[in-house]
Amino acid sequence: MVPGYLQTRRLAFRPSISSEQTSCFSWSKGPLSAFWQTPSGLSCAFLLRSGFRHDYSTIKKGLIGGVLQRWLPFWKVLPSPQRKSGALSEPFSPDCSIWPGGGVTTFVALYDYESRTASDLTFKKGERLQIINNTEGDWWLARSLTTGESGYIPSNYVAPSDSIQAEEWYFGKITRRDSERLLLSLQNRRGTFLVRESETTKGAYCLSVLDYDNTKGLNVKHYKIRKLDSGGFYITSRTQFSSLQQLVYHYHKHADGLCHCLTEVCPMLKPQTQGLARDAWEISRESLHLDLKLGQGCFGEVWMGTWNGTTRVAIKTLKTGTMSPEAFLQEAQVMKKLRHEKLVQLYAVVSEEPIYIVTEYMSQGSLLDFLKGDTGKLLRLPQLVDMASQIAAGMAYVERMNYVHRDLRAANILVGDNLACKVADFGLARLIEDNEYTARQGAKFPIKWTAPEAALYGRFTIKSDVWSFGVLLTELATKGRVPYPGMVNREVLDQVERGYRMPCPAECPASMHELMLTCWRKDAEERPTFEYLQGFLEDYFTSTEPQYQPGENL
């Protein structure tokens, strides 16, 4: 076999690569190879930090550039003029990056990010980045064009530089209700706006604008942005634009029929990263610091804590014997794949007893405690309905994923800033091994929230979750009162079996109580879906209003 030819040029700020070698060469930070030309392509052996390992494989000639690009991520790989099977590597030019599979692009940071581990990359909003490797899921290897430093970044914190996703005013796939929540909840002024994808028309967009009038006070107007076959955009056909950027610029300068000219972009909340960091799933107990105890239950405690000295998290500690570590780890693998903006994200686990469950931190704690607190007591019906709709949205996702919560109640809903609600602890109830719980009628079992078929026969389904949601609605309406006041668990079960249902709470609209009653139908299949509940609650105050402002009247 004839050695292949690889010429390299050393970079002062990059790992040392010896120059002008033709067989084997060394690199301190990753795989480095010896190449041999063969009739069918190229064979290689590569060196890892752990020592030399032969891994002979045949690579088609056309693929060698892509293979080398992954092995030499800080170098731009080009075909070699000397030998067809060789390659020439040069430093990246500052205005491009190579995607595995081809293509040249740069990305822009949408938010600030502070590194959490030694392998992360710190960057600021607006910084331009080269993506070196985007094949590892939620965390990409990137290089900052500002600092020259490299490391892993959360992929949902960046967007292609020249794309609409990089525009500060573009909010992507958020719902109409979420856009209203953002525009109304952040003390914005009239004319604050955002652009989002249309929920009803594929390929169209929506301009959502904060308005004010003496009758309604602050309210949000929605204008559908339609797309021309030629690629242009318009709200009204008499005023057309070649890009969304031009449309936004025009209405920023002139109201031109809108309720108000566009004044400023709605602040965008920084999203949660997908996981704590790259390869941070099963973590060591020593990497966690328990800072402040937030609560205690039958099976453990909840703490505000810090991971790796850098990242605020919530930590649920489970008492030894609460559940099998093996069963928990298996279930956690499923739970971590459930990703939705209305579900509390599972970040990481300590899988040896005592089990630790690490999740995103929600600043206002459990919904139950929040409702009983000073802020909760001041909540009015529109805010309570909005919180219910958020919970229904999270559960509608659980429904679509064919999963079951099993313990849906206000204590297992967490509240963040701006009354954001997220569903927590989904699926864990199935794993509890405590006899007082598994008996289903013991003191630790939440009988008052549990559908009769689940309490009596263990038939837990998404429809038994719907029953629990109806009970949760009473918790919202009564600001955290225990359901079925004055009744003990055994009495509740007997009365419900006989057809008893809780009456309408004080100051609760009859239409909301009717919704509760549909959730408590004896036949589980007659109960509504969470998709229906979400739609009902999101449209509770808007069903008589037009979805969009009429563009042709502008």
C-alpha positions in Angstrom: 0.0 0.0 0.0 1.2 3.5 -0.9 0.9 6.1 1.8 -1.7 8.8 1.0 -0.5 12.4 0.9 -1.8 15.0 3.4 -0.2 18.5 3.6 -1.1 20.6 6.7 -0.4 24.2 7.7 0.0 24.8 11.5 -2.2 27.4 13.3 -0.7 29.1 16.3 -4.0 29.0 18.3 -5.0 25.5 17.3 -3.9 22.0 18.4 -0.4 21.1 17.2 -0.4 19.3 13.9 3.0 18.3 12.6 3.7 19.6 9.1 4.2 17.9 5.8 3.9 14.3 7.0 2.8 11.5 4.6 1.9 8.5 6.8 1.1 9.1 10.5 0.9 12.3 12.5 -0.3 13.3 16.0 -2.9 15.7 17.3 -3.5 16.3 21.0 -7.3 16.9 21.0 -8.8 14.1 18.9 -8.5 11.4 16.4 -5.5 11.5 14.1 -4.8 9.1 11.4 -2.4 7.2 9.2 -3.8 6.8 5.7 -3.0 4.1 3.1 -4.2 4.2 -0.5 -6.0 1.1 -1.7 -7.7 0.1 -4.9 -11.1 0.7 -3.5 -10.4 3.9 -1.6 -8.6 4.6 1.6 -7.9 2.7 4.7 -7.0 4.2 8.0 -6.0 3.7 11.6 -6.6 6.4 14.2 -5.1 7.6 17.4 -7.3 8.5 20.4 -6.4 10.1 23.7 -6.7 6.7 25.4 -4.1 5.2 23.1 -3.5 3.9 19.6 -6.4 1.8 18.3 -6.4 0.1 14.9 -9.8 0.6 13.2 -9.2 -0.3 9.6 -12.0 0.7 7.3 -12.4 1.4 3.7 -13.6 4.9 2.8 -14.8 5.7 -0.7 -12.6 8.4 -2.3 -15.4 10.9 -2.6 -16.1 10.7 1.2 -12.6 11.3 2.5 -13.0 15.1 2.6 -16.1 14.8 4.8 -14.3 12.3 7.1 -11.3 14.5 7.5 -13.5 17.5 8.1 -15.0 15.8 11.2 -11.5 14.8 12.4 -10.0 18.2 11.8 -12.9 20.5 12.8 -10.8 23.7 12.9 -9.5 23.2 9.4 -11.1 23.7 6.0 -10.6 20.5 4.0 -10.1 20.8 0.2 -9.3 18.2 -2.5 -5.6 17.7 -3.0 -4.2 18.5 -6.4 -1.3 16.1 -5.7 -3.2 12.9 -5.2 -6.9 12.1 -5.7 -7.2 10.2 -2.5 -5.3 12.8 -0.4 -6.4 16.1 0.9 -5.1 19.6 1.6 -6.2 21.3 4.8 -6.0 25.0 5.4 -7.3 27.3 8.1 -11.0 28.3 7.9 -11.5 31.7 6.3 -13.4 34.0 8.6 -16.5 34.4 6.5 -17.6 30.8 6.0 -18.0 27.5 7.7 -18.4 24.0 6.3 -21.5 21.9 7.2 -21.2 18.1 7.2 -22.9 17.2 4.0 -22.0 20.4 2.3 -23.0 24.1 2.3 -21.4 27.3 3.6 -23.1 29.5 6.2 -22.5 31.5 9.3 -24.9 31.7 12.3 -25.8 34.6 14.6 -26.5 34.3 18.3 -30.1 35.1 19.3 -29.3 35.4 23.1 -26.4 35.7 25.5 -25.0 32.3 26.7 -22.5 31.8 29.5 -20.5 28.6 29.4 -21.5 25.9 31.9 -18.6 23.5 31.3 -15.0 23.7 30.1 -16.1 22.5 26.6 -18.9 25.1 26.2 -18.5 28.4 24.3 -19.5 31.7 25.9 -21.1 34.2 23.4 -23.1 37.4 23.3 -26.3 38.1 21.5 -25.5 39.2 17.9 -22.2 37.4 17.8 -21.5 35.6 14.5 -20.5 32.0 14.7 -19.1 29.2 12.5 -20.8 25.9 13.0 -18.1 23.2 12.9 -20.2 20.2 13.6 -24.0 20.0 13.9 -24.4 16.2 13.9 -24.6 15.7 17.7 -28.1 16.7 18.3 -28.9 19.7 20.5 -25.4 20.9 21.1 -23.2 22.0 18.2 -19.5 22.6 18.0 -18.9 26.2 16.9 -16.2 28.9 16.6 -16.9 32.5 17.4 -15.8 34.9 14.7 -15.5 37.6 17.4 -13.2 35.9 19.8 -11.8 33.0 17.8 -12.6 30.6 20.6 -14.4 27.3 20.0 -16.7 25.1 22.0 -20.2 23.6 22.2 -23.3 25.8 22.0 -27.0 25.2 22.5 -28.4 24.9 18.9 -31.7 26.7 19.8 -29.7 29.8 20.7 -28.5 30.5 17.1 -30.0 30.9 13.6 -28.5 31.3 10.1 -27.2 34.8 9.7 -29.3 35.9 6.7 -32.4 34.0 7.6 -35.7 35.3 8.9 -35.1 33.3 12.1 -32.2 35.6 12.9 -34.5 38.7 13.0 -35.2 39.9 16.5 -38.9 40.4 15.7 -39.4 36.9 14.4 -40.9 34.5 17.0 -41.5 31.5 14.8 -44.0 28.8 15.8 -45.7 30.4 18.8 -49.5 30.4 19.2 -51.8 33.4 19.0 -52.4 33.1 22.7 -48.7 33.0 23.5 -48.1 36.1 21.4 -50.9 37.9 23.3 -49.4 36.7 26.6 -46.0 38.1 25.7 -47.2 41.4 24.4 -49.6 42.0 27.3 -47.5 40.8 30.2 -44.2 42.6 29.8 -45.2 46.2 30.4 -44.9 47.0 26.7 -46.1 50.2 25.1 -48.5 50.6 22.2 -47.1 49.5 18.9 -44.9 46.8 20.4 -45.0 43.9 17.9 -43.8 40.5 16.8 -44.0 38.3 13.6 -45.0 34.6 13.9 -46.0 31.8 11.7 -49.7 31.6 11.0 -51.5 28.8 12.8 -54.2 28.5 10.2 -52.5 29.1 6.8 -49.4 27.2 5.8 -46.6 29.5 4.4 -48.3 32.6 5.8 -47.3 34.8 8.7 -49.0 36.9 11.3 -48.1 40.4 12.6 -49.2 40.8 16.2 -49.3 44.4 17.5 -50.1 45.8 21.0 -52.8 48.4 20.8 -54.8 50.5 23.3 -58.3 52.0 23.3 -60.4 53.4 26.0 -62.9 50.6 25.9 -60.6 47.5 26.0 -57.5 49.1 27.4 -54.4 47.2 26.2 -55.2 44.6 23.6 -53.5 42.8 20.7 -54.4 43.1 17.0 -53.4 40.3 14.6 -52.8 40.9 10.9 -52.3 38.0 8.5 -49.2 38.4 6.2 -49.8 36.6 2.9 -47.2 35.4 0.5 -47.3 36.0 -3.2 -46.5 33.3 -5.7 -43.6 35.5 -6.8 -42.2 35.4 -3.3 -43.3 38.8 -2.0 -45.4 39.6 1.0 -48.4 41.8 1.8 -51.1 42.5 4.4 -53.1 44.4 1.9 -52.7 43.6 -1.8 -52.3 47.3 -2.7 -49.0 47.5 -0.7 -46.6 44.6 -1.5 -43.0 44.0 -0.4 -40.2 41.7 -1.6 -39.3 40.6 1.9 -40.7 40.4 5.4 -37.9 42.7 6.5 -39.2 45.4 4.0 -42.7 44.9 5.3 -41.7 45.4 8.9 -39.6 48.5 8.0 -42.5 50.1 6.1 -45.0 49.7 9.0 -42.3 50.9 11.4 -42.2 54.2 9.5 -46.0 54.4 8.7 -49.1 52.9 10.3 -50.6 52.9 6.8 -53.9 51.4 8.1 -52.6 49.4 11.1 -53.9 50.2 14.5 -50.5 51.9 15.2 -47.1 52.1 13.6 -44.6 49.4 14.8 -42.6 51.0 17.7 -40.4 48.3 19.2 -39.9 44.6 19.2 -41.5 42.5 21.9 -38.9 41.2 24.3 -38.2 37.6 23.7 -37.8 35.3 26.7 -34.6 33.3 26.6 -35.5 29.6 26.0 -34.3 26.7 28.1 -31.4 24.8 26.6 -32.1 21.2 25.7 -30.3 19.6 28.6 -27.7 21.1 30.9 -24.8 20.6 28.4 -23.5 18.2 25.9 -23.3 14.7 27.4 -24.7 15.8 30.8 -27.5 13.3 31.4 -26.4 10.9 34.2 -24.4 13.3 36.4 -22.5 12.9 39.7 -24.1 13.9 43.0 -21.0 16.0 43.7 -21.8 18.3 40.7 -24.9 19.5 42.5 -25.2 21.9 45.4 -28.5 22.1 47.3 -29.0 25.8 48.0 -32.5 26.4 49.3 -35.2 23.9 50.4 -38.4 24.7 48.6 -40.7 22.0 49.8 -41.1 18.5 51.2 -43.5 15.7 50.4 -44.2 12.1 51.2 -41.4 10.8 49.0 -38.7 13.4 49.2 -37.8 17.1 49.0 -37.5 19.8 46.4 -34.5 22.1 46.4 -33.3 25.1 44.4 -29.7 24.2 43.5 -26.7 24.8 41.3 -25.1 22.4 38.9 -21.4 22.6 38.1 -21.2 25.9 40.0 -22.8 27.6 37.0 -26.4 26.7 36.4 -29.5 27.3 38.5 -31.7 24.1 38.6 -34.4 22.5 40.7 -33.5 19.2 42.4 -36.1 16.7 43.5 -34.5 14.3 46.0 -36.3 10.9 46.5 -36.2 8.9 49.7 -34.3 5.7 49.4 -36.7 2.9 48.5 -39.3 5.2 46.9 -38.7 3.6 43.5 -36.3 1.1 41.8 -33.3 3.0 40.3 -33.4 0.7 37.3 -37.1 1.3 36.6 -36.6 5.0 37.2 -33.7 5.3 34.8 -35.7 3.4 32.1 -38.7 5.8 32.6 -36.4 8.8 32.7 -35.1 7.9 29.2 -38.7 8.3 27.9 -39.4 11.4 30.0 -36.4 13.3 28.7 -37.7 13.0 25.2 -40.9 14.8 26.1 -40.1 18.4 25.1 -42.7 21.1 25.1 -42.7 24.7 26.3 -45.5 23.9 28.8 -43.7 20.9 30.3 -40.9 21.3 32.9 -37.8 20.1 31.2 -36.0 17.1 32.7 -32.3 18.0 32.6 -30.4 15.2 34.3 -30.5 12.5 36.9 -28.4 11.0 39.6 -29.5 7.4 39.2 -28.0 5.8 42.3 -30.0 6.0 45.5 -31.0 8.4 46.8 -32.2 9.3 43.3 -31.9 13.0 42.3 -34.1 14.4 39.5 -32.7 17.7 38.0 -35.1 19.9 36.1 -35.4 23.5 35.0 -36.0 26.0 37.9 -39.3 27.8 38.0 -39.1 31.0 40.0 -42.6 31.0 41.6 -42.7 27.4 42.8 -45.8 25.1 42.7 -49.1 26.4 41.5 -50.8 25.3 44.7 -48.5 27.4 46.9 -48.7 30.3 44.4 -52.5 30.3 44.5 -52.4 30.5 48.3 -49.9 33.3 48.3 -50.3 37.1 48.2 -50.1 37.2 44.4 -52.4 34.3 43.8 -55.1 35.8 45.9 -55.2 38.8 43.5 -55.6 36.7 40.3 -58.8 37.3 38.3 -60.7 35.1 36.0 -58.8 36.0 32.8 -55.5 35.1 34.4 -56.8 31.9 35.9 -58.3 30.8 32.6 -55.0 31.6 30.9 -53.1 29.5 33.4 -55.6 26.6 32.8 -55.1 26.9 29.1 -51.3 26.6 29.5 -51.7 23.4 31.5 -54.1 22.0 28.9 -51.5 22.8 26.2 -48.9 20.9 28.0 -51.2 18.0 28.6 -52.4 18.1 24.9 -48.7 17.4 24.0 -48.6 14.5 26.5 -51.8 13.3 24.8 -50.2 13.5 21.4 -47.2 11.6 22.6 -49.4 8.7 23.9 -48.1 9.3 27.4 -50.0 9.4 30.8 -49.3 11.8 33.7 -51.1 9.8 36.5 -50.8 12.6 39.1 -52.1 15.8 37.6 -52.9 18.4 40.3 -51.9 22.0 41.2 -49.0 20.7 43.4 -47.4 19.2 40.3 -47.7 22.4 38.2 -44.9 24.9 38.4 -45.1 28.6 37.9 -42.5 30.9 36.5 -42.3 34.6 35.6 -45.3 36.3 33.9 -47.6 33.6 35.2 -46.0 30.9 33.0 -47.3 27.5 33.9 -45.6 24.1 33.2 -46.6 20.6 33.9 -44.1 18.7 36.1 -43.6 15.2 37.5 -45.3 13.4 34.5 -45.0 9.6 34.7 -43.2 9.3 38.1 -46.3 8.1 40.0 -46.2 4.8 38.1 -42.8 4.0 39.7 -43.6 4.6 43.4 -43.2 1.4 45.4 -44.6 2.6 48.8 -47.4 0.4 50.0 -49.4 3.4 51.3 -49.4 4.6 47.7 -49.6 1.5 45.6 -52.8 0.4 47.5 -54.4 3.4 45.7 -56.6 4.0 48.7 -53.8 4.6 51.2 -53.2 7.9 52.9 -50.5 8.9 50.4 -52.6 8.3 47.3 -54.2 11.5 45.8 -57.8 10.0 45.7 -59.5 13.4 45.4 -57.8 14.0 42.0 -58.0 10.5 40.7 -60.7 9.2 38.3 -62.8 6.3 39.8 -61.7 3.7 37.2 -58.0 4.5 38.1 -58.6 4.6 41.9 -60.6 1.4 41.9 -59.1 -0.7 39.1 -55.8 0.9 38.3 -56.9 1.9 34.8 -54.7 5.0 34.3 -55.1 6.6 30.8 -55.0 10.1 29.3 -58.8 10.1 30.1 -58.1 9.7 33.8 -55.8 12.6 33.4 -58.7 14.6 32.0 -60.7 13.8 35.2 -57.8 15.1 37.3 -57.6 18.3 35.1 -61.3 19.0 36.0 -60.4 18.8 39.7 -57.4 21.0 39.1 -59.8 23.6 37.6 -61.5 23.7 41.0 -58.2 24.4 42.6 -57.7 27.4 40.3 -61.2 28.7 40.9 -60.9 28.4 44.7 -57.3 29.7 44.9 -55.9 26.4 46.2 -58.7 25.0 48.3 -58.6 21.2 48.8 -61.2 19.5 46.6 -64.3 17.9 48.2 -64.0 20.0 51.4 -65.1 18.2 54.5 -64.8 14.7 52.9 -62.2 12.1 53.7 -60.8 9.9 50.9 -63.0 6.9 51.4 -66.1 9.1 51.4 -65.0 10.9 48.2 -64.6 7.5 46.4 -68.0 6.3 47.6 -69.8 9.5 46.7 -68.3 9.9 43.3 -69.2 6.3 42.5 -72.8 7.2 43.4 -72.8 10.1 40.9 -71.8 13.0 43.2 -69.9 15.9 41.5 -68.5 19.0 43.1 -70.9 22.0 42.8 -69.8 25.2 41.0 -67.3 27.1 43.1 -68.2 30.7 44.2 -67.5 33.3 41.6 -66.8 30.6 39.0 -68.8 31.1 35.7 -71.4 28.4 34.9 -69.7 27.7 31.6 -66.4 26.8 33.4 -68.3 24.5 35.8 -69.9 22.8 32.8 -66.4 22.2 31.5 -65.5 20.6 34.8 -68.5 18.3 34.6 -67.5 17.1 31.1 -64.1 16.1 32.6 -65.9 14.1 35.3 -68.2 12.0 33.0 -68.4 8.4 34.3 -67.6 6.9 30.9 -64.0 7.8 30.3 -64.4 7.8 26.5 -67.0 10.6 26.8 -64.6 13.0 28.4 -63.1 15.6 26.2 -59.6 15.5 24.8 -56.9 17.8 26.1 -56.7 19.3 22.6 -60.4 20.3 22.9 -59.8 21.7 26.4 -56.8 23.7 25.2 -58.9 25.2 22.4 -61.9 25.9 24.6 -59.8 27.7 27.2 -57.6 29.7 24.8 -60.7 31.0 23.1 -62.7 31.5 26.3 -62.7 35.3 26.0 -62.1 35.7 22.3 -64.7 33.5 20.6 -66.8 36.5 19.5 -63.8 38.4 18.1 -62.4 38.1 14.5 -59.2 36.0 14.4 -57.5 38.6 12.1 -58.0 42.3 11.4 -59.3 42.7 7.8 -56.3 43.5 5.7 -58.2 44.8 2.7 -59.7 47.5 4.9 -56.2 49.0 5.5 
